[in-house]
Amino acid sequence: MQRRHFLKQTGLLTAGALSLAHGNLLANGPQKTITPFGVQLFSVRTILPNDPKGVMTDLAKMGYKQFESFSGAKGFLWGMEPKEIKSFLDGLGVNMISTHFNYGGVVNKPDELKKQIEMAHEAGLKYMLCPYIGAQKSWDDWKKIADRFNEVGEQVSKAGLKFGYHNHDYSFKPLDGKLPQDFLLENTDPKHVVFELDLCWIDVAGVDTAAHLKKYGKRYELCHIKDYKKEGGKPVQDDLGKGTVDFKKTLRLALASGIDYYIVEQEEYPQSPLVSLKNDAEYMKKLSV
């Protein structure tokens, strides 16, 4: 049963749940762990290309039951055929639910885009996500982005998958008094475009996560979990629980909004990627929100 359906049945997705985000319901509601939880493979980008199966096996042993891939030198299936990687991951007890794909490189190449959609479908993925577009200079530029998202989203939907967008902080920085992220949410078709909320970058941008999810929570189906602290005015990522993010509060908000997938991502490491990701997995196993 998907988490969204579970939450509806347990009553966490009542109409007033998010409006009470800072109240007693949030503080005193039933405690639960986030399970299963996943990992964005970009977290191991420096070691994954040399030994994809070995690194994925290590991550599975740590307790990550869901993978989100990204486009490397050998594509988002890491040189494997769709059925091959699906069979391999099935053997590990892992689902590759999504991938960040090279949206900018294929959006204007219909044949290549079609090929990537087919590969994702054959590998059993549920989502194809645009990982980055960069800040746009005008609302006309953002409108073009939204229109193109709708077009690509419709194409992805026809193949039985979902297309979505993963934010960075730039889409939460105001342009002429309005947030580009809000514009994208309001000008894309919910039937064809979903969103993945990076819980770090919305916080870095200074936006109230509770207020944003209260208004737009239904559009988000995945989220990225990462910890950070500001050093010299800049965000520096650390292992989960060692930064400044209040995960009990933040993840309870995400649960209440109905987000289905919880994906750990870490891009900076005190020691090494695998040491940090092992620490992160242990943190997620113990975290009760």
C-alpha positions as a printed NumPy array, in Angstrom:
array([[  0.   ,   0.   ,   0.   ],
       [  1.44 ,   3.376,  -0.953],
       [  2.213,   5.743,   1.896],
       [ -0.262,   8.275,   0.509],
       [ -3.115,   5.773,   0.848],
       [ -1.913,   4.638,   4.268],
       [ -1.852,   8.171,   5.577],
       [ -5.319,   8.869,   4.296],
       [ -6.604,   5.809,   6.122],
       [ -4.816,   6.648,   9.367],
       [ -6.193,  10.168,   9.31 ],
       [ -2.976,  12.12 ,   8.918],
       [ -4.14 ,  13.577,   5.632],
       [ -7.169,  15.366,   7.018],
       [ -7.95 ,  18.756,   5.612],
       [ -6.626,  20.485,   8.696],
       [ -3.442,  18.508,   9.207],
       [ -1.083,  20.968,   7.605],
       [ -2.797,  23.99 ,   9.077],
       [ -1.85 ,  22.554,  12.474],
       [  1.75 ,  22.045,  11.427],
       [  3.105,  24.083,  14.31 ],
       [  0.512,  22.912,  16.816],
       [ -0.178,  19.969,  19.007],
       [ -1.066,  17.554,  16.211],
       [  2.418,  17.884,  14.791],
       [  4.105,  17.716,  18.167],
       [  2.031,  15.002,  19.781],
       [  0.781,  12.811,  16.921],
       [  1.63 ,   9.117,  16.658],
       [  5.319,   8.457,  16.092],
       [  6.441,   6.477,  13.066],
       [  9.624,   5.717,  11.188],
       [ 10.245,   6.48 ,   7.527],
       [ 10.332,   3.069,   5.907],
       [ 11.337,   2.192,   3.317],
       [ 13.743,   4.994,   2.52 ],
       [ 15.924,   5.444,  -0.532],
       [ 19.145,   7.025,  -1.731],
       [ 19.995,   9.23 ,  -4.688],
       [ 22.93 ,   7.549,  -6.424],
       [ 24.498,  10.948,  -7.103],
       [ 25.658,  10.613,  -3.503],
       [ 28.182,   8.   ,  -4.69 ],
       [ 28.998,   9.643,  -8.03 ],
       [ 32.77 ,   9.454,  -7.481],
       [ 32.855,   5.669,  -6.978],
       [ 29.752,   4.353,  -8.75 ],
       [ 31.06 ,   4.411, -12.353],
       [ 33.96 ,   2.044, -11.603],
       [ 31.846,  -0.622,  -9.901],
       [ 28.095,  -0.003, -10.234],
       [ 26.98 ,  -3.418,  -9.005],
       [ 29.421,  -3.455,  -6.102],
       [ 28.458,   0.007,  -4.882],
       [ 24.736,  -0.691,  -5.25 ],
       [ 25.194,  -3.913,  -3.295],
       [ 26.926,  -1.993,  -0.501],
       [ 24.066,   0.522,  -0.356],
       [ 21.467,  -2.245,  -0.235],
       [ 23.298,  -3.864,   2.681],
       [ 23.153,  -0.538,   4.548],
       [ 19.358,  -0.624,   4.39 ],
       [ 18.471,   1.501,   1.374],
       [ 15.534,  -0.243,  -0.301],
       [ 14.929,   2.337,  -3.026],
       [ 17.351,   3.885,  -5.475],
       [ 17.049,   7.064,  -7.476],
       [ 19.536,   7.126, -10.32 ],
       [ 21.077,   9.936, -12.36 ],
       [ 22.648,  10.232, -15.787],
       [ 26.329,   9.339, -15.679],
       [ 28.803,   8.662, -18.464],
       [ 27.055,   5.343, -19.185],
       [ 23.53 ,   6.668, -18.729],
       [ 21.162,   6.263, -15.801],
       [ 21.252,   2.447, -16.041],
       [ 25.046,   2.429, -15.692],
       [ 25.824,   0.458, -18.826],
       [ 23.311,  -2.277, -18.073],
       [ 20.3  ,  -3.253, -20.149],
       [ 16.931,  -2.451, -18.539],
       [ 16.025,  -6.064, -17.789],
       [ 19.535,  -6.746, -16.505],
       [ 19.543,  -3.962, -13.934],
       [ 15.984,  -4.741, -12.868],
       [ 16.885,  -8.386, -12.28 ],
       [ 20.044,  -7.399, -10.412],
       [ 18.207,  -4.975,  -8.127],
       [ 15.381,  -7.442,  -7.548],
       [ 18.039,  -9.824,  -6.242],
       [ 19.167,  -7.144,  -3.778],
       [ 15.619,  -6.429,  -2.639],
       [ 15.833,  -2.902,  -4.042],
       [ 13.51 ,  -0.938,  -6.321],
       [ 14.896,   1.726,  -8.626],
       [ 11.899,   4.013,  -8.438],
       [ 13.189,   7.053, -10.287],
       [ 16.011,   8.724, -12.112],
       [ 17.284,  12.217, -12.709],
       [ 17.869,  12.241, -16.442],
       [ 19.656,  14.542, -18.852],
       [ 16.588,  16.672, -19.521],
       [ 18.503,  19.58 , -21.029],
       [ 20.425,  17.292, -23.355],
       [ 17.443,  15.401, -24.773],
       [ 14.432,  17.697, -24.483],
       [ 14.975,  18.941, -28.045],
       [ 16.014,  15.541, -29.399],
       [ 12.753,  13.575, -29.808],
       [ 14.377,  10.271, -30.726],
       [ 16.79 ,  10.35 , -27.797],
       [ 14.06 ,  11.413, -25.386],
       [ 11.85 ,   8.575, -26.612],
       [ 14.719,   6.118, -26.154],
       [ 15.328,   7.215, -22.578],
       [ 11.636,   6.993, -21.721],
       [ 11.529,   3.462, -23.125],
       [ 14.614,   2.442, -21.137],
       [ 13.136,   3.783, -17.914],
       [  9.871,   1.961, -18.559],
       [ 11.574,  -1.342, -19.327],
       [ 13.698,  -1.049, -16.173],
       [ 10.566,  -0.661, -14.069],
       [ 11.073,   2.959, -13.002],
       [  8.115,   5.098, -11.945],
       [  9.543,   8.585, -12.375],
       [ 11.786,  10.522, -14.758],
       [ 12.888,  13.764, -13.14 ],
       [ 14.44 ,  16.925, -14.507],
       [ 17.243,  17.626, -12.016],
       [ 18.198,  21.173, -12.95 ],
       [ 17.277,  23.994, -15.32 ],
       [ 18.953,  26.996, -13.707],
       [ 17.549,  30.392, -12.832],
       [ 15.652,  32.104, -15.64 ],
       [ 15.877,  35.823, -16.364],
       [ 12.221,  36.562, -17.113],
       [  8.71 ,  35.221, -16.641],
       [  8.571,  34.56 , -20.37 ],
       [ 11.494,  32.189, -19.881],
       [  9.762,  30.475, -16.975],
       [  6.583,  30.158, -19.032],
       [  8.541,  28.4  , -21.76 ],
       [  9.909,  26.013, -19.132],
       [  6.423,  25.271, -17.78 ],
       [  5.004,  24.732, -21.274],
       [  7.831,  22.358, -22.149],
       [  7.361,  20.474, -18.891],
       [  3.736,  19.911, -19.843],
       [  4.703,  18.602, -23.278],
       [  7.391,  16.247, -21.972],
       [  5.177,  15.209, -19.099],
       [  2.417,  14.159, -21.456],
       [  4.872,  12.089, -23.471],
       [  6.23 ,  10.404, -20.34 ],
       [  2.699,   9.754, -19.073],
       [  1.776,   7.941, -22.275],
       [  4.588,   5.465, -21.519],
       [  3.151,   4.738, -18.078],
       [  5.631,   6.802, -16.05 ],
       [  5.525,  10.179, -14.351],
       [  7.614,  13.213, -15.246],
       [  8.721,  15.615, -12.552],
       [ 10.993,  18.462, -11.528],
       [ 13.539,  18.542,  -8.693],
       [ 14.182,  21.996,  -7.252],
       [ 17.31 ,  23.76 ,  -6.142],
       [ 17.314,  27.031,  -4.218],
       [ 17.109,  29.208,  -7.347],
       [ 13.454,  28.398,  -8.02 ],
       [ 12.613,  29.508,  -4.473],
       [ 14.242,  32.921,  -4.923],
       [ 11.775,  35.687,  -5.853],
       [ 11.603,  37.161,  -9.334],
       [  9.585,  40.391,  -9.352],
       [  8.098,  39.383,  -6.016],
       [  6.949,  35.881,  -6.971],
       [  8.616,  32.503,  -6.593],
       [  9.395,  30.63 ,  -9.838],
       [  8.642,  27.361,  -7.998],
       [  5.099,  28.589,  -7.299],
       [  4.749,  29.568, -10.951],
       [  5.792,  26.1  , -12.111],
       [  3.386,  24.468,  -9.684],
       [  0.531,  26.683, -10.86 ],
       [  1.258,  26.443, -14.588],
       [  1.936,  22.749, -15.092],
       [ -0.676,  20.059, -15.539],
       [ -1.003,  17.86 , -12.419],
       [ -1.914,  14.94 , -14.675],
       [  1.497,  15.079, -16.358],
       [  3.936,  16.906, -14.074],
       [  4.82 ,  16.059, -10.467],
       [  7.452,  17.559,  -8.185],
       [ 10.275,  16.338,  -5.985],
       [ 10.924,  18.653,  -3.052],
       [ 14.519,  19.068,  -1.963],
       [ 14.044,  19.752,   1.732],
       [ 17.52 ,  21.237,   1.997],
       [ 17.297,  23.758,  -0.834],
       [ 13.893,  25.157,   0.126],
       [ 15.314,  25.745,   3.595],
       [ 18.516,  27.324,   2.254],
       [ 16.369,  29.735,   0.243],
       [ 14.614,  30.83 ,   3.425],
       [ 11.128,  29.676,   2.418],
       [  8.713,  28.378,   5.066],
       [  8.441,  24.67 ,   4.237],
       [  5.247,  24.239,   6.277],
       [  3.456,  27.085,   4.508],
       [  4.627,  25.896,   1.102],
       [  3.464,  22.327,   1.696],
       [  0.161,  23.546,   3.097],
       [ -0.498,  25.244,  -0.235],
       [  1.148,  22.893,  -2.721],
       [  1.739,  19.625,  -0.877],
       [ -0.449,  17.53 ,  -3.156],
       [  1.883,  18.208,  -6.09 ],
       [  4.924,  16.676,  -4.384],
       [  5.369,  12.904,  -4.566],
       [  9.067,  12.547,  -3.69 ],
       [ 11.521,  14.42 ,  -1.5  ],
       [ 15.251,  14.625,  -0.886],
       [ 16.546,  14.391,   2.665],
       [ 19.863,  16.058,   3.41 ],
       [ 21.398,  17.897,   6.336],
       [ 23.469,  21.045,   6.286],
       [ 24.718,  23.963,   8.304],
       [ 25.766,  27.394,   7.155],
       [ 29.438,  28.227,   7.288],
       [ 30.502,  31.673,   6.146],
       [ 26.982,  32.231,   4.87 ],
       [ 27.098,  29.168,   2.605],
       [ 25.379,  25.808,   3.1  ],
       [ 27.748,  22.938,   3.869],
       [ 26.273,  19.431,   3.848],
       [ 26.996,  16.917,   6.59 ],
       [ 25.809,  13.479,   7.702],
       [ 22.173,  13.362,   8.777],
       [ 21.705,  14.605,  12.317],
       [ 24.941,  16.59 ,  12.341],
       [ 23.589,  19.733,  10.697],
       [ 20.84 ,  22.169,  11.645],
       [ 17.778,  20.621,   9.971],
       [ 14.941,  19.645,  12.329],
       [ 14.051,  16.324,  10.686],
       [ 11.296,  15.419,  13.14 ],
       [  9.411,  18.558,  12.16 ],
       [ 10.344,  18.614,   8.476],
       [  9.621,  14.966,   7.72 ],
       [  6.393,  14.979,   9.668],
       [  5.261,  17.833,   7.459],
       [  6.25 ,  15.812,   4.41 ],
       [  4.338,  12.785,   5.674],
       [  1.275,  14.883,   6.427],
       [  1.309,  16.317,   2.91 ],
       [  1.258,  12.795,   1.437],
       [  4.748,  12.565,  -0.056],
       [  5.361,   8.937,  -1.034],
       [  9.139,   8.6  ,  -1.443],
       [ 11.916,   9.684,   0.934],
       [ 15.344,   9.775,  -0.668],
       [ 18.593,  10.513,   1.138],
       [ 21.107,  12.585,  -0.786],
       [ 24.5  ,  13.8  ,   0.389],
       [ 26.985,  15.633,  -1.809],
       [ 29.697,  16.552,   0.71 ],
       [ 31.313,  14.124,   3.14 ],
       [ 33.457,  14.472,   6.297],
       [ 35.277,  11.211,   5.392],
       [ 33.957,   9.377,   2.333],
       [ 30.65 ,   8.736,   0.524],
       [ 30.137,   5.207,   1.86 ],
       [ 30.985,   6.154,   5.446],
       [ 28.522,   9.044,   5.313],
       [ 25.785,   7.   ,   3.656],
       [ 26.144,   4.254,   6.246],
       [ 25.783,   6.895,   8.963],
       [ 22.77 ,   8.322,   7.141],
       [ 21.097,   4.909,   6.855],
       [ 21.56 ,   4.251,  10.573],
       [ 20.091,   7.672,  11.339],
       [ 17.043,   6.992,   9.173],
       [ 16.448,   3.602,  10.815],
       [ 16.343,   5.191,  14.263],
       [ 14.516,   8.41 ,  13.373],
       [ 10.939,   8.541,  14.672],
       [  8.785,  11.441,  13.52 ]])
